[in-house]
Amino acid sequence: MGWFQSLFGNLLKRIPEWDGEERRQAFRVRCDFEIEVQAPGCSYLARCVDAGPQGLKLKVRGPFVKKILRRGQPIRLRYVEPMYEAELDTVGGAICWVRREGEQMFTMAVGFEDTLDNMKRSWVKPILQKVFKAGSRRNLRKHMRAKCQLPGKLLVDGKKQDIKITDVSTSGLRLSSLQPMDVGAATEVEFEKLILRAIVRRCTADYGVYRLGLAFSPDAEAKKKLVRLIKQMVEVGRMTDPNASA
């Protein structure tokens, strides 16, 4: 991944310090742009649906030429739209795998195989800069949210009611309650030694309970606590009570 670090070092510094699967996902993003795949004796117009530091995943329509569409086949990848930010519209690559999806339709993973100088001068740098910047923001929002089963208290008509929190983020949460609340009502929610003022954004009946969505704007100290809590839940992959004994 050295070429990627060379091109996008500043961007990598802004990506959250997630480990494991979260870190890997931060380096793969969904995208939507067209490129031409040039192979010996044929070419395909492909739509890129996923990008990473090593290459792209493509959706392709066209005849399946088995002797060419195989692992390790050298190819050229040409960006088909006008490109003013780069000198080169084509870089070298190789097919990593191909999977047929139907009549004249297949998915293909391709890896970048070119010099660092060519990569810097090509369409790859400006296009991946755009998709990774957008993707890192999407991943940040995704990973700053976690599903859970947390007990808590909700202020309803001046009285605290028991609730179960099922989803928490740094800007809101979802919960189950035996009491409904009006959308737009101001309330107070208490969980994990946090007390936050919130606004009801959604309330729907669901087989004897009410599903509520709350929005809040925590202060700096509360947000730090929320981030720590959510990171813990993401790391273990499920909700645990931080105060429970092992």
Residue pairs with C-beta under 8 A, 6 or more apart in sequence:
1 27
1 53
1 54
2 116
3 53
3 112
3 116
3 119
4 27
4 53
4 54
5 12
6 116
6 120
7 119
7 120
7 124
7 125
7 128
7 129
8 128
8 129
8 132
11 129
11 132
11 133
11 136
14 136
15 26
15 136
15 139
16 26
16 139
16 140
16 143
18 26
18 143
18 234
19 235
20 235
22 139
22 143
22 234
25 139
26 135
26 136
26 139
27 52
27 53
28 50
28 51
28 52
28 135
29 50
29 51
29 52
29 131
29 132
29 134
29 135
29 136
29 138
29 139
30 49
30 50
30 135
31 48
31 49
31 50
31 51
31 131
31 135
32 47
32 48
32 49
33 47
33 48
33 79
33 81
33 127
33 131
34 45
34 46
34 47
34 48
34 80
34 81
35 46
35 48
35 56
35 58
35 77
35 78
35 79
35 80
36 43
36 44
36 45
36 46
36 77
36 78
36 80
37 43
37 44
37 45
37 46
37 58
37 60
37 75
37 76
37 77
37 108
37 110
38 75
38 76
38 77
38 78
38 90
39 65
39 68
39 69
39 73
39 75
39 76
40 68
41 65
41 68
42 62
42 63
42 65
42 68
44 60
44 61
44 62
45 60
45 61
45 62
45 80
46 58
46 59
46 60
46 108
47 58
47 59
47 60
48 56
48 57
48 58
49 57
49 58
49 59
50 56
50 57
51 57
51 128
51 131
51 132
51 135
54 111
54 112
55 93
55 96
55 109
55 110
55 111
55 112
56 77
56 109
56 110
57 107
57 108
57 109
58 107
58 108
58 109
58 110
59 101
59 105
59 107
60 105
60 106
60 107
60 108
61 104
61 105
62 104
63 104
64 100
64 104
64 106
69 95
69 98
69 106
69 108
70 95
70 98
71 95
71 96
71 97
71 98
72 94
72 95
73 94
73 95
74 92
74 93
74 94
74 113
75 92
75 93
75 94
75 95
75 110
76 90
76 91
76 92
76 93
77 90
77 91
77 92
77 93
77 110
77 112
78 89
78 90
79 89
79 90
79 122
79 123
79 127
83 89
83 123
83 126
85 125
85 126
86 121
86 122
86 123
86 124
86 125
86 126
87 121
87 122
88 118
88 121
88 122
88 123
89 122
89 123
90 122
91 112
91 114
91 118
91 119
91 122
91 123
91 124
92 112
92 113
92 114
92 118
93 110
93 111
93 112
93 113
93 114
94 110
94 111
94 113
95 108
95 109
95 110
96 109
96 110
96 111
97 108
97 109
98 106
98 107
98 108
98 109
99 106
99 107
99 108
100 106
101 107
112 119
112 124
114 122
119 125
143 230
143 234
144 169
144 170
144 227
144 230
145 167
145 168
145 169
145 170
145 230
146 167
146 168
146 169
146 230
146 233
146 234
146 239
147 166
147 167
147 233
147 239
148 165
148 166
148 167
148 168
148 233
148 239
149 164
149 165
149 166
149 239
150 164
150 165
150 168
150 191
150 192
150 239
151 162
151 163
151 164
151 165
151 191
152 162
152 163
152 164
152 165
152 175
152 189
152 190
152 191
152 192
153 160
153 161
153 162
153 163
153 189
153 190
153 191
154 160
154 161
154 163
154 175
154 177
154 179
154 181
154 187
154 188
154 189
154 190
154 212
155 161
155 187
155 188
155 189
156 177
156 179
156 181
156 187
157 179
160 190
161 177
161 178
161 179
162 178
163 175
163 176
163 177
163 189
164 175
164 176
165 173
165 174
165 175
165 191
166 174
166 175
166 176
167 173
167 174
168 174
168 191
168 226
168 229
168 230
168 233
169 226
169 230
170 218
170 223
170 226
170 227
170 230
171 215
171 216
171 217
172 198
172 201
172 213
172 214
172 215
172 216
173 189
173 198
173 213
173 214
173 216
174 211
174 212
174 213
174 214
175 189
175 211
175 212
175 214
176 206
176 209
176 210
176 211
176 212
177 209
177 210
177 212
178 209
178 210
179 210
180 203
180 205
180 210
181 187
181 200
181 203
181 210
181 212
182 200
182 203
183 200
183 201
183 202
183 203
184 199
184 200
185 199
185 200
186 197
186 198
186 199
187 197
187 198
187 199
187 200
187 214
188 195
188 196
188 197
188 198
189 195
189 196
189 198
189 214
189 216
190 196
192 225
192 229
192 242
193 225
194 218
194 222
194 225
194 226
196 216
196 218
196 222
197 216
198 214
198 215
198 216
199 214
199 215
199 216
200 212
200 213
200 214
201 213
201 214
201 215
202 211
202 212
202 213
203 210
203 211
203 212
203 213
204 210
204 211
205 211
218 226
229 242
232 240
232 242
233 239
233 240
